[in-house]
């Protein structure tokens, strides 16, 4: 089979998802059911993948999906428990005292708090925590999901205390003869730290503008005037928050390594930005809020939007901010403890408390679940602790438990189809053909040649889109990216930058990853509108991948060169396009077509 034909056939599963979910706006359940069928049939009939391998990948995907549903359930349970206890009422009042401006609230909760949670846990946890919290503060469900997905970019490469680098890139490159020969006499550990430093620098240069783009998207799609300009007017605070996170983040990565950039960067930035906001520093002169709830479009709202109506009597005294936030503080503390203290982690992942399904159907594929290590367990512990911390009656917790179960079940069909489809796609290699993702990467590299650095982030993003994980994308493509760089004569330093671009693109791809979107939507009861969300998050993802490629190319060439001007020009073009968009309440035809 020719490379061109193989590329086109390997594209079928992704094209199916994109056509049904994004273009035709079908539900995730239908889209992923069809995509699973197309992927399995392509693997069996064209790729020659063994049937037992397809079945093993399917079961592994189902087990992974159940783990994701457990995380969703725990996150929703914590939120509903806080609503029943009156904690959300106090949290909402606290944010109103910092600023009633929804742009400021989105930056603090999604960008800063979300980055810290990403650094501690990763794997979609920030959206599972931040999205329902934003809904509880009065955000439309779709707006909450959109902003929490947009920040699933810069912090992701160092999420879960560095897993995408320490597991993803390391697994892809370690003990490979080509890598060892190219980087000699440098040791692999030193080379991996160099890659991590490059990842942080590229992310910092691209991601510093993400809060600005995020609030522009928020006002454009969910404001009364449907204007990017309302978001851009918060540029001082947005850039302040961007710098407050990315500067310590990049310094920590280059000094300490990949474990703590997102976690400590998030903590440091919160300590800087929240006090500044309380003092009114850099806040916009105007204050943005959503339209009245009666004017919200039906598509904006999820089944959890009524969580903003307090279930506690208004005459009850409001609890203190510290007490209201205590369950979330417990979540952060437990995530850090279980991810960074080795003896605690070893207890939670011990074989005795691990569910393992080895060699499924004789395929060599294993499905492993570590229930005590999943973030969902931490959320449930925090929800139970809230019973004591907030002195809740048991019937109130029962109501929270029931509502959480209903919301989780609504997300189950889409996830139980999406993740198996991804696993079959990744495990499609046969004796005659490489897996479909590798075939796609080979097809792109054959066309791009020496301009590969501009396209390397897109391979990472594609891997995250289909796999739902920056870590898995890096596992799949790090060696391929290194080989492509070596073939065009970039040497060890240049190859390290190409691998860094893989990691950057893999992080950006989380913004549009199907099962991340499904899981985040489920936490706010937003079902069957996943395609609408992806059409929105495609915009910042495109900015990220293009800008990453331009900055990476500039770093590979070295010194001051034309590619720095190209990166500055791309940023200016994006901002100018947002500023010039004067859609008012009725978006123009071109925007409607794009959406």
C-alpha positions as CSV (number, residue, x, y, z in Angstrom):
1,X,0.0,0.0,0.0
2,X,1.3,3.4,-0.9
3,X,2.0,6.0,1.8
4,X,-0.7,8.3,0.3
5,X,-3.4,5.7,0.3
6,X,-2.4,4.5,3.8
7,X,-2.6,8.1,5.0
8,X,-6.1,8.6,3.6
9,X,-7.4,5.4,5.0
10,X,-5.8,6.1,8.4
11,X,-7.6,9.5,8.3
12,X,-11.0,7.8,8.1
13,X,-11.7,7.5,11.9
14,X,-10.7,11.1,12.6
15,X,-12.6,12.4,9.6
16,X,-15.7,10.6,10.8
17,X,-15.5,12.2,14.2
18,X,-14.9,15.6,12.8
19,X,-17.7,15.4,10.2
20,X,-20.4,14.1,12.6
21,X,-19.4,15.8,15.8
22,X,-18.0,19.2,14.6
23,X,-19.4,19.8,11.1
24,X,-22.9,18.2,11.4
25,X,-23.2,18.8,15.2
26,X,-24.5,15.3,15.9
27,X,-24.4,14.0,19.5
28,X,-21.3,12.5,20.9
29,X,-23.1,9.2,21.4
30,X,-24.0,8.9,17.7
31,X,-20.7,10.3,16.4
32,X,-18.6,8.0,18.5
33,X,-20.7,4.9,17.8
34,X,-20.2,5.4,14.1
35,X,-16.5,6.3,14.6
36,X,-16.0,3.2,16.6
37,X,-17.6,1.0,13.8
38,X,-15.5,2.7,11.1
39,X,-12.3,2.4,13.2
40,X,-12.9,-1.3,14.0
41,X,-13.8,-2.2,10.4
42,X,-10.8,-0.3,9.0
43,X,-8.5,-2.1,11.5
44,X,-9.9,-5.5,10.7
45,X,-10.4,-5.4,7.0
46,X,-7.6,-3.0,5.7
47,X,-4.9,-2.9,8.5
48,X,-5.1,-6.6,9.1
49,X,-5.3,-6.1,12.9
50,X,-6.0,-9.3,14.7
51,X,-9.6,-9.6,16.0
52,X,-8.4,-10.4,19.5
53,X,-6.4,-7.2,19.5
54,X,-9.5,-5.1,18.5
55,X,-11.5,-6.8,21.3
56,X,-8.7,-6.3,23.8
57,X,-8.4,-2.6,22.9
58,X,-12.2,-2.2,23.1
59,X,-12.3,-3.7,26.6
60,X,-9.3,-1.6,27.7
61,X,-11.1,1.5,26.4
62,X,-14.3,0.6,28.3
63,X,-12.3,0.1,31.6
64,X,-10.6,3.5,31.0
65,X,-14.0,5.1,30.3
66,X,-15.4,3.7,33.6
67,X,-12.4,5.3,35.4
68,X,-13.2,8.6,33.8
69,X,-16.9,8.3,34.8
70,X,-15.7,7.7,38.4
71,X,-13.7,11.0,38.3
72,X,-16.8,12.8,36.9
73,X,-19.0,11.4,39.6
74,X,-16.6,12.4,42.4
75,X,-16.3,16.0,41.0
76,X,-20.0,16.5,40.7
77,X,-20.7,14.9,44.1
78,X,-18.3,17.4,45.8
79,X,-20.0,20.3,44.0
80,X,-23.5,19.3,44.9
81,X,-22.5,18.6,48.4
82,X,-21.1,22.1,48.7
83,X,-24.3,23.5,47.3
84,X,-26.4,21.6,49.8
85,X,-24.2,22.7,52.7
86,X,-24.3,26.3,51.8
87,X,-20.6,26.4,50.9
88,X,-21.2,27.5,47.3
89,X,-23.2,30.5,48.6
90,X,-20.2,31.7,50.6
91,X,-17.7,31.0,47.8
92,X,-19.9,32.9,45.4
93,X,-20.1,35.9,47.8
94,X,-16.3,35.8,48.2
95,X,-15.6,36.0,44.5
96,X,-18.1,38.9,44.3
97,X,-16.1,40.7,46.9
98,X,-12.9,40.2,44.8
99,X,-14.7,41.3,41.7
100,X,-18.1,40.8,40.2
101,X,-16.5,40.8,36.7
102,X,-16.9,37.4,35.1
103,X,-13.7,37.9,33.1
104,X,-11.7,38.2,36.4
105,X,-13.5,35.3,37.9
106,X,-12.8,33.1,34.9
107,X,-9.1,34.0,35.0
108,X,-8.7,33.3,38.7
109,X,-10.7,30.0,38.7
110,X,-10.0,28.5,35.3
111,X,-6.5,29.8,34.5
112,X,-4.8,30.0,38.0
113,X,-6.7,27.6,40.2
114,X,-7.1,25.2,37.2
115,X,-3.4,25.3,36.5
116,X,-2.6,24.4,40.1
117,X,-5.1,21.4,40.0
118,X,-3.6,20.4,36.6
119,X,-0.1,20.3,38.2
120,X,-1.3,18.2,41.1
121,X,-3.5,15.7,39.2
122,X,-3.8,16.2,35.5
123,X,-6.0,13.9,33.4
124,X,-8.9,16.3,33.0
125,X,-9.3,17.0,36.7
126,X,-9.1,20.9,36.4
127,X,-12.3,20.9,34.2
128,X,-14.0,18.5,36.5
129,X,-13.4,20.9,39.4
130,X,-13.5,24.3,37.8
131,X,-16.4,23.9,35.4
132,X,-19.0,23.0,38.0
133,X,-17.6,25.7,40.4
134,X,-18.0,28.3,37.6
135,X,-21.6,27.1,37.0
136,X,-22.3,27.5,40.7
137,X,-21.0,31.0,40.5
138,X,-23.5,31.8,37.8
139,X,-21.7,31.0,34.5
140,X,-23.7,29.3,31.7
141,X,-22.7,25.6,31.6
142,X,-21.3,25.9,28.1
143,X,-19.2,29.0,29.0
144,X,-17.8,27.2,32.0
145,X,-16.8,24.1,29.9
146,X,-15.3,26.3,27.2
147,X,-13.0,28.4,29.5
148,X,-11.9,25.4,31.5
149,X,-11.0,23.5,28.3
150,X,-9.1,26.5,26.9
151,X,-6.7,26.5,29.9
152,X,-6.1,22.8,29.3
153,X,-3.0,23.8,27.3
154,X,-0.1,25.6,29.0
155,X,-0.2,23.7,32.3
156,X,-0.8,20.3,30.7
157,X,2.7,19.3,29.8
158,X,3.6,19.4,33.5
159,X,0.3,18.0,34.8
160,X,0.1,15.2,37.3
161,X,3.6,16.2,38.7
162,X,5.2,16.0,35.2
163,X,3.7,12.8,33.9
164,X,3.5,13.8,30.2
165,X,7.3,14.4,30.3
166,X,8.5,11.9,32.8
167,X,6.3,9.1,31.5
168,X,5.2,10.2,28.0
169,X,8.4,11.5,26.5
170,X,10.7,9.3,28.5
171,X,8.8,6.1,27.5
172,X,8.9,7.2,23.8
173,X,12.7,8.0,23.8
174,X,14.4,6.0,26.5
175,X,16.7,3.1,25.5
176,X,16.4,3.8,21.8
177,X,19.7,3.3,19.9
178,X,19.0,6.2,17.6
179,X,18.5,8.6,20.5
180,X,21.5,7.4,22.5
181,X,23.8,7.7,19.4
182,X,22.6,11.2,18.5
183,X,22.8,12.8,22.0
184,X,26.1,11.2,23.0
185,X,28.1,11.9,25.2
186,X,25.1,13.6,27.0
187,X,23.2,11.2,29.3
188,X,19.5,10.6,28.7
189,X,18.3,12.1,32.0
190,X,20.1,15.4,31.2
191,X,18.6,15.4,27.7
192,X,15.1,14.8,29.1
193,X,15.6,17.8,31.5
194,X,16.7,19.9,28.5
195,X,13.6,18.9,26.6
196,X,11.4,19.8,29.6
197,X,13.1,23.3,29.8
198,X,12.4,23.9,26.1
199,X,8.7,22.8,26.6
200,X,8.3,25.3,29.4
201,X,9.9,28.2,27.4
202,X,7.7,27.6,24.3
203,X,4.6,27.1,26.5
204,X,5.4,30.3,28.4
205,X,5.8,32.4,25.2
206,X,2.6,31.0,23.7
207,X,0.5,30.6,26.8
208,X,1.0,34.0,28.4
209,X,-1.7,35.3,26.1
210,X,-4.2,32.4,26.8
211,X,-6.0,34.3,29.6
212,X,-6.6,37.2,27.1
213,X,-7.9,34.9,24.4
214,X,-10.0,33.1,26.9
215,X,-11.9,36.2,28.1
216,X,-12.3,37.3,24.5
217,X,-13.9,34.0,23.7
218,X,-16.1,34.4,26.8
219,X,-17.5,37.8,25.9
220,X,-17.8,37.0,22.2
221,X,-19.9,33.8,22.6
222,X,-21.7,34.5,25.9
223,X,-22.0,38.3,26.3
224,X,-25.0,40.4,25.5
225,X,-23.1,42.2,22.7
226,X,-21.3,39.1,21.4
227,X,-18.1,41.1,21.2
228,X,-14.5,40.0,21.5
229,X,-13.7,43.6,22.4
230,X,-15.3,43.3,25.8
231,X,-12.9,40.6,26.7
232,X,-9.9,42.4,25.2
233,X,-10.7,45.4,27.4
234,X,-9.5,43.3,30.4
235,X,-6.1,43.0,28.8
236,X,-4.1,44.4,31.7
237,X,-5.5,41.9,34.2
238,X,-5.3,39.0,31.6
239,X,-1.7,39.7,30.8
240,X,-0.8,40.2,34.4
241,X,-2.3,36.8,35.3
242,X,-0.5,35.3,32.2
243,X,2.9,36.6,33.3
244,X,2.2,35.7,37.0
245,X,1.9,32.1,36.0
246,X,4.2,31.6,33.0
247,X,7.3,33.3,34.5
248,X,7.6,31.1,37.7
249,X,6.4,28.1,35.6
250,X,9.3,28.5,33.1
251,X,11.9,29.2,35.8
252,X,10.8,26.2,37.9
253,X,10.9,23.9,34.9
254,X,14.5,25.0,34.0
255,X,15.8,24.9,37.6
256,X,13.9,22.1,39.3
257,X,12.7,19.9,36.4
258,X,9.3,18.8,35.1
259,X,7.6,17.7,38.3
260,X,6.4,21.1,39.7
261,X,6.1,23.9,37.1
262,X,2.3,23.8,36.9
263,X,1.7,23.0,40.5
264,X,4.0,25.6,42.0
265,X,3.4,28.1,39.2
266,X,-0.3,27.9,39.9
267,X,0.2,28.4,43.7
268,X,2.6,31.3,43.2
269,X,0.4,33.0,40.6
270,X,-2.7,32.7,42.9
271,X,-0.7,34.3,45.8
272,X,0.2,37.2,43.4
273,X,-3.0,37.7,41.5
274,X,-5.7,37.3,44.1
275,X,-4.3,40.0,46.5
276,X,-3.7,42.3,43.5
277,X,-7.3,41.8,42.4
278,X,-8.6,42.6,45.9
279,X,-6.7,45.9,45.7
280,X,-8.2,46.6,42.3
281,X,-4.8,46.4,40.5
282,X,-5.0,46.0,36.7
283,X,-8.8,45.4,36.8
284,X,-10.8,46.7,33.8
285,X,-12.7,49.9,34.3
286,X,-16.0,48.3,33.2
287,X,-17.5,45.2,34.6
288,X,-18.7,42.3,32.4
289,X,-21.6,40.1,33.3
290,X,-23.7,37.6,31.3
291,X,-27.2,38.5,30.1
292,X,-30.1,37.9,32.4
293,X,-30.7,34.2,32.8
294,X,-34.1,34.5,31.0
295,X,-32.1,35.7,27.9
296,X,-29.7,32.8,27.9
297,X,-29.8,30.6,24.8
298,X,-31.0,27.1,25.4
299,X,-27.7,25.6,24.1
300,X,-25.8,27.4,26.9
301,X,-27.6,25.7,29.7
302,X,-27.0,22.3,31.2
303,X,-28.9,20.3,33.8
304,X,-26.8,21.7,36.5
305,X,-27.6,25.4,35.9
306,X,-30.1,25.3,38.7
307,X,-27.3,24.7,41.1
308,X,-26.9,28.5,41.2
309,X,-30.2,28.6,43.1
310,X,-29.3,28.1,46.7
311,X,-30.9,25.1,48.4
312,X,-30.2,26.6,51.9
313,X,-32.5,29.1,53.4
314,X,-31.3,32.6,52.8
315,X,-31.9,33.7,56.4
316,X,-29.3,31.2,57.6
317,X,-26.0,33.0,58.4
318,X,-23.3,32.6,55.7
319,X,-20.4,30.4,56.7
320,X,-16.9,31.8,56.6
321,X,-14.8,31.8,53.3
322,X,-12.2,29.6,54.9
323,X,-14.7,27.0,56.0
324,X,-16.5,27.1,52.6
325,X,-13.1,26.5,50.7
326,X,-11.9,23.9,53.2
327,X,-13.1,20.9,51.0
328,X,-11.3,22.3,48.0
329,X,-8.2,22.9,50.1
330,X,-8.5,19.2,51.2
331,X,-8.6,18.2,47.5
332,X,-5.5,20.1,46.7
333,X,-3.7,18.7,49.8
334,X,-4.7,15.1,49.1
335,X,-3.7,15.4,45.4
336,X,-0.3,16.8,46.2
337,X,0.2,14.2,49.0
338,X,-0.8,11.2,46.9
339,X,1.2,12.3,43.8
340,X,4.4,13.6,45.3
341,X,5.0,11.5,48.5
342,X,6.3,8.2,47.3
343,X,5.4,6.0,50.2
344,X,1.8,7.2,50.1
345,X,1.6,6.7,46.4
346,X,3.0,3.2,46.7
347,X,0.2,2.3,49.1
348,X,-2.5,3.5,46.7
349,X,-1.1,1.8,43.7
350,X,-0.1,-1.5,45.4
351,X,-1.0,-4.7,43.6
352,X,-3.4,-5.6,46.4
353,X,-5.6,-2.6,45.7
354,X,-5.2,-2.6,41.9
355,X,-7.6,-4.2,39.4
356,X,-5.7,-5.7,36.5
357,X,-7.0,-7.5,33.4
358,X,-3.9,-8.9,31.7
359,X,-3.5,-10.1,28.2
360,X,-7.1,-9.5,27.2
361,X,-8.3,-12.1,24.7
362,X,-4.6,-13.1,24.2
363,X,-3.9,-9.7,22.6
364,X,-1.1,-8.6,24.9
365,X,-3.2,-5.6,25.9
366,X,-3.7,-5.0,29.6
367,X,-6.4,-3.0,31.4
368,X,-5.4,-1.7,34.8
369,X,-7.4,0.4,37.3
370,X,-6.0,1.9,40.5
371,X,-9.2,3.0,42.2
372,X,-7.6,4.5,45.3
373,X,-5.2,6.6,43.1
374,X,-7.9,8.0,40.8
375,X,-8.8,11.7,41.5
376,X,-12.4,10.6,41.9
377,X,-11.5,8.9,45.2
378,X,-10.0,12.2,46.5
379,X,-13.2,14.1,45.5
380,X,-15.4,11.5,47.3
381,X,-13.3,11.7,50.4
382,X,-13.6,15.5,50.3
383,X,-17.3,15.3,49.8
384,X,-17.6,13.0,52.9
385,X,-15.4,15.3,54.9
386,X,-17.8,18.2,54.0
387,X,-20.5,16.4,56.0
388,X,-18.3,17.1,59.1
389,X,-16.7,20.4,58.1
390,X,-20.0,22.0,57.2
391,X,-22.1,20.1,59.7
392,X,-24.5,18.7,57.1
393,X,-27.6,16.6,57.7
394,X,-27.5,13.2,56.0
395,X,-30.6,13.8,53.9
396,X,-28.9,16.7,52.2
397,X,-25.9,14.6,51.3
398,X,-28.3,11.9,50.0
399,X,-29.8,14.5,47.6
400,X,-26.3,15.4,46.4
401,X,-25.5,11.7,45.9
402,X,-28.7,11.1,43.8
403,X,-28.2,14.2,41.6
404,X,-24.5,13.2,41.0
405,X,-25.5,9.7,39.9
406,X,-28.0,11.0,37.4
407,X,-25.5,13.4,35.9
408,X,-22.8,10.8,35.6
409,X,-25.1,8.3,33.8
410,X,-26.0,10.9,31.2
411,X,-22.3,11.0,30.2
412,X,-21.8,7.3,30.2
413,X,-22.9,6.3,26.7
414,X,-20.6,8.8,24.9
415,X,-17.5,8.0,27.0
416,X,-18.1,4.2,26.7
417,X,-18.0,4.6,23.0
418,X,-15.3,7.3,22.6
419,X,-12.5,5.7,24.6
420,X,-12.8,2.2,23.0
421,X,-12.6,3.9,19.6
422,X,-9.4,5.6,20.6
423,X,-7.9,2.5,21.9
424,X,-8.6,0.5,18.7
425,X,-7.1,3.4,16.7
426,X,-3.9,3.4,18.7
427,X,-3.6,-0.4,18.8
428,X,-4.2,-1.0,15.1
429,X,-0.7,-2.0,14.1
430,X,-0.3,-5.4,12.4
431,X,2.5,-7.4,11.1
432,X,2.3,-5.6,7.7
433,X,1.4,-2.1,8.8
434,X,2.2,0.5,11.5
435,X,-0.6,1.8,13.6
436,X,-3.0,4.4,12.1
437,X,-1.6,7.3,14.1
438,X,2.0,6.6,13.0
439,X,0.8,6.2,9.4
440,X,-0.8,9.7,9.6
441,X,2.4,11.2,11.0
442,X,4.5,9.6,8.3
443,X,2.2,11.0,5.7
444,X,2.6,14.5,7.0
445,X,6.4,14.4,7.4
446,X,6.8,13.1,3.8
447,X,5.1,16.3,2.5
448,X,6.6,18.9,4.9
449,X,10.3,18.0,4.7
450,X,12.6,20.6,6.2
451,X,9.7,22.8,7.4
452,X,8.8,20.0,9.8
453,X,9.1,22.2,12.9
454,X,6.0,24.2,11.8
455,X,3.9,21.0,11.7
456,X,5.3,19.1,14.6
457,X,2.8,20.6,17.1
458,X,-0.1,19.5,14.9
459,X,1.1,15.8,15.2
460,X,1.1,16.2,19.0
461,X,-2.3,17.8,18.9
462,X,-3.7,15.1,16.7
463,X,-2.4,12.5,19.1
464,X,-4.1,14.2,22.1
465,X,-7.3,14.6,20.1
466,X,-7.6,10.9,19.4
467,X,-6.0,9.6,22.6
468,X,-7.3,12.1,25.0
469,X,-4.0,12.5,26.7
470,X,-0.8,14.5,26.3
471,X,1.0,11.6,27.9
472,X,-0.2,9.0,25.4
473,X,0.4,11.4,22.5
474,X,4.0,11.8,23.7
475,X,4.4,8.0,24.0
476,X,3.2,7.5,20.5
477,X,5.0,10.2,18.7
478,X,8.2,11.3,20.6
479,X,10.5,8.8,18.8
480,X,8.8,9.5,15.5
481,X,9.4,13.3,16.0
482,X,13.0,12.7,17.0
483,X,13.6,10.5,13.9
484,X,12.0,13.1,11.6
485,X,14.3,15.8,13.1
486,X,17.4,13.6,12.8
487,X,16.6,12.8,9.1
488,X,16.5,16.5,8.2
489,X,19.9,17.1,10.0
490,X,18.8,19.0,13.1
491,X,21.2,17.2,15.5
492,X,20.6,16.5,19.2
493,X,19.6,20.1,20.2
494,X,17.2,20.6,17.2
495,X,15.7,17.1,17.8
496,X,15.1,18.0,21.4
497,X,13.2,21.2,20.3
498,X,11.1,19.1,17.9
499,X,10.2,16.7,20.7
500,X,9.4,19.7,22.8
501,X,7.0,20.9,20.1
502,X,5.4,17.5,20.2
503,X,4.7,18.0,23.9
504,X,3.4,21.5,23.4
505,X,1.1,20.4,20.6
506,X,-0.1,17.5,22.7
507,X,-1.0,19.8,25.5
508,X,-2.9,22.1,23.1
509,X,-4.8,19.2,21.7
510,X,-6.5,18.7,25.1
511,X,-8.7,21.7,24.2
512,X,-10.5,19.7,21.5
513,X,-10.0,16.1,22.8
514,X,-13.4,14.4,22.5
515,X,-13.4,12.5,25.7
516,X,-12.1,15.5,27.7
517,X,-15.0,17.6,26.2
518,X,-17.5,14.8,27.0
519,X,-16.2,14.5,30.6
520,X,-16.1,18.2,31.2
521,X,-19.6,18.7,29.8
522,X,-20.9,15.9,32.0
523,X,-19.8,17.6,35.1
524,X,-22.2,20.5,34.4
525,X,-25.0,18.3,32.9
526,X,-24.3,19.6,29.3
527,X,-25.1,16.6,27.1
528,X,-25.2,16.2,23.3
529,X,-23.5,19.6,22.6
530,X,-19.9,18.5,22.5
531,X,-19.6,19.5,18.8
532,X,-20.6,23.1,19.6
533,X,-17.9,23.3,22.2
534,X,-15.2,21.8,20.0
535,X,-16.0,24.3,17.3
536,X,-15.3,27.1,19.8
537,X,-12.1,25.6,21.3
538,X,-10.7,24.9,17.8
539,X,-10.0,28.7,17.6
540,X,-7.5,28.9,20.6
541,X,-6.1,25.5,19.7
542,X,-5.2,26.7,16.2
543,X,-3.6,29.8,17.7
544,X,-1.6,27.6,20.0
545,X,-0.4,25.1,17.4
546,X,0.6,27.7,14.8
547,X,2.3,30.0,17.4
548,X,4.2,27.0,18.9
549,X,5.5,26.0,15.5
550,X,6.6,29.5,14.7
551,X,8.4,30.0,18.0
552,X,9.9,26.5,17.8
553,X,11.3,27.2,14.4
554,X,12.8,30.5,15.6
555,X,14.5,28.7,18.5
556,X,15.9,26.0,16.2
557,X,17.4,28.6,13.9
558,X,18.8,30.5,16.8
559,X,19.4,34.2,17.4
560,X,17.2,36.9,16.0
561,X,15.6,35.7,12.8
562,X,12.6,36.3,10.6
563,X,10.5,33.6,12.5
564,X,10.3,35.8,15.6
565,X,8.7,38.4,13.4
566,X,6.4,35.8,12.0
567,X,5.4,34.8,15.5
568,X,4.8,38.4,16.5
569,X,2.8,38.9,13.2
570,X,0.6,35.8,13.9
571,X,-0.2,37.1,17.4
572,X,-1.0,40.6,16.1
573,X,-3.2,39.0,13.4
574,X,-5.2,37.0,16.0
575,X,-5.7,40.0,18.3
576,X,-6.6,42.3,15.4
577,X,-9.1,39.8,14.0
578,X,-10.7,39.6,17.5
579,X,-10.8,43.4,17.8
580,X,-12.2,44.0,14.3
581,X,-15.0,41.5,14.8
582,X,-18.1,43.7,15.4
583,X,-20.8,41.1,15.4
584,X,-23.1,42.7,17.9
585,X,-26.0,40.5,19.1
586,X,-26.4,38.8,15.7
587,X,-23.3,37.1,14.4
588,X,-22.6,37.6,10.7
589,X,-22.9,34.8,8.2
590,X,-19.2,34.1,8.0
591,X,-19.0,33.6,11.8
592,X,-22.1,31.4,11.8
593,X,-20.6,29.3,9.1
594,X,-17.3,29.0,11.0
595,X,-19.2,28.0,14.1
